């Protein structure tokens, strides 16, 4: 007498797993290609947006850019050399005095270049001493600061 063994039917998952592995590989390749293409694009014209919150609501931002050679006051693009930052007759000191007199109508946003941290420390010290509100953003060396024209919220 022959004994009958009852084995459940076997299900082969190899085709499913191979399709799943190919799909995952394709998605990884797609992520790598998209990431590499976005890294290759240079952002040359960048605007620092003023954030509307309770502290600066209704205020107009004034833009400064700290570099190795000094601070650039925008939109006029006046350079105040680092050696002149501490002088009471510098353009920066005059700007801070005007902002202090205006009260809470304007504040400063500072773009800090990688080589401009020493300049930034001096500008921040002077602004805090003058009682002027300020904000700051690190700024890549290759980017160009886009400052909106007075009365506009975006760059051209």
C-alpha positions as CSV (number, residue, x, y, z in Angstrom):
1,X,0.0,0.0,0.0
2,X,1.3,3.3,-1.0
3,X,1.1,6.1,1.4
4,X,-0.1,9.4,0.2
5,X,1.7,12.4,1.5
6,X,-0.3,15.6,1.6
7,X,2.0,18.5,1.0
8,X,0.6,22.0,0.6
9,X,1.2,23.5,-2.8
10,X,4.5,25.4,-2.9
11,X,4.4,29.0,-4.0
12,X,7.5,30.3,-5.7
13,X,8.2,34.0,-4.8
14,X,11.3,34.4,-7.1
15,X,9.5,36.3,-9.9
16,X,7.9,38.7,-7.4
17,X,11.2,39.3,-5.5
18,X,13.1,39.9,-8.7
19,X,10.5,42.5,-9.9
20,X,10.6,44.2,-6.5
21,X,14.4,44.3,-6.6
22,X,14.4,45.8,-10.1
23,X,11.8,48.4,-9.0
24,X,13.9,49.4,-5.9
25,X,17.0,49.7,-8.0
26,X,15.3,51.8,-10.6
27,X,13.9,54.2,-7.9
28,X,17.4,54.5,-6.3
29,X,18.9,55.3,-9.7
30,X,16.1,57.9,-10.3
31,X,16.8,59.6,-6.9
32,X,20.6,59.7,-7.6
33,X,20.1,61.3,-11.1
34,X,17.6,63.9,-9.8
35,X,19.9,64.8,-6.8
36,X,23.0,65.0,-9.0
37,X,21.2,67.3,-11.5
38,X,19.9,69.6,-8.8
39,X,23.4,69.9,-7.2
40,X,24.8,70.8,-10.6
41,X,22.5,73.8,-10.9
42,X,23.9,77.1,-9.6
43,X,21.7,79.5,-7.7
44,X,23.2,82.7,-8.7
45,X,20.6,85.3,-7.8
46,X,19.2,84.8,-4.3
47,X,16.8,86.9,-2.3
48,X,16.6,86.9,1.5
49,X,12.9,87.0,2.3
50,X,11.7,89.0,5.3
51,X,9.7,86.8,7.6
52,X,6.5,88.3,8.8
53,X,6.1,87.6,12.5
54,X,5.0,89.5,15.6
55,X,8.5,91.2,16.0
56,X,8.8,92.7,12.5
57,X,5.2,93.2,11.5
58,X,4.8,96.4,9.7
59,X,8.6,97.1,9.5
60,X,10.6,97.5,6.4
61,X,13.8,95.5,6.1
62,X,17.2,97.2,5.3
63,X,19.7,94.8,3.8
64,X,23.4,94.6,4.6
65,X,26.0,92.1,3.3
66,X,29.0,91.2,5.4
67,X,32.1,90.3,3.4
68,X,35.8,90.0,4.1
69,X,36.5,93.5,3.0
70,X,33.6,95.1,4.9
71,X,29.9,95.6,4.8
72,X,27.8,96.5,1.8
73,X,24.7,98.6,2.4
74,X,22.0,97.8,-0.1
75,X,20.3,98.9,-2.3
76,X,22.8,101.7,-2.7
77,X,25.7,99.2,-2.7
78,X,27.9,101.4,-0.5
79,X,30.9,99.6,0.8
80,X,32.1,100.4,4.4
81,X,35.6,98.9,4.8
82,X,36.2,96.8,7.8
83,X,38.8,99.3,9.2
84,X,36.1,102.0,9.1
85,X,33.3,100.0,10.8
86,X,34.0,101.4,14.3
87,X,34.2,105.1,13.2
88,X,31.3,107.2,14.3
89,X,31.3,109.0,10.9
90,X,31.1,105.8,8.8
91,X,28.1,105.2,6.6
92,X,27.1,102.3,8.8
93,X,27.1,104.4,11.9
94,X,25.0,107.0,10.2
95,X,22.6,104.3,9.0
96,X,22.3,102.9,12.5
97,X,21.7,106.3,14.0
98,X,18.9,107.0,11.5
99,X,17.3,103.6,12.2
100,X,17.5,104.3,15.9
101,X,15.7,107.7,15.4
102,X,13.0,106.1,13.3
103,X,12.1,103.7,16.0
104,X,10.3,100.5,15.0
105,X,9.7,101.3,11.3
106,X,12.8,99.5,9.9
107,X,15.1,96.7,10.9
108,X,18.3,95.1,9.4
109,X,18.7,91.8,7.6
110,X,22.4,90.8,7.3
111,X,23.6,88.4,4.6
112,X,26.8,86.8,6.1
113,X,29.3,85.5,3.5
114,X,31.7,82.7,4.6
115,X,34.6,85.1,4.8
116,X,32.6,87.9,6.5
117,X,32.1,86.5,10.0
118,X,34.5,89.0,11.6
119,X,32.7,91.9,9.9
120,X,29.4,90.4,11.0
121,X,30.4,90.3,14.6
122,X,31.3,94.0,14.5
123,X,28.1,95.0,12.7
124,X,26.0,93.0,15.1
125,X,27.7,94.5,18.1
126,X,27.1,98.0,16.8
127,X,23.4,97.3,15.8
128,X,22.7,95.9,19.2
129,X,24.4,98.8,21.0
130,X,22.3,101.2,18.9
131,X,19.1,99.3,19.8
132,X,18.3,98.4,16.2
133,X,16.5,95.1,15.5
134,X,18.3,92.7,13.2
135,X,18.2,89.3,11.6
136,X,20.9,87.4,9.7
137,X,21.3,84.6,7.2
138,X,24.4,82.7,6.1
139,X,25.0,83.3,2.5
140,X,27.0,81.2,0.0
141,X,30.1,82.8,-1.6
142,X,28.8,82.1,-5.2
143,X,25.4,83.6,-4.7
144,X,24.5,87.2,-5.6
145,X,22.3,89.0,-3.2
146,X,19.1,90.2,-4.8
147,X,17.5,93.2,-2.9
148,X,14.0,94.2,-3.8
149,X,13.5,97.8,-4.8
150,X,11.8,100.0,-2.2
151,X,8.1,99.4,-2.0
152,X,8.4,96.0,-3.7
153,X,8.5,92.6,-2.0
154,X,10.3,90.6,-4.7
155,X,13.3,91.2,-6.9
156,X,12.8,91.9,-10.6
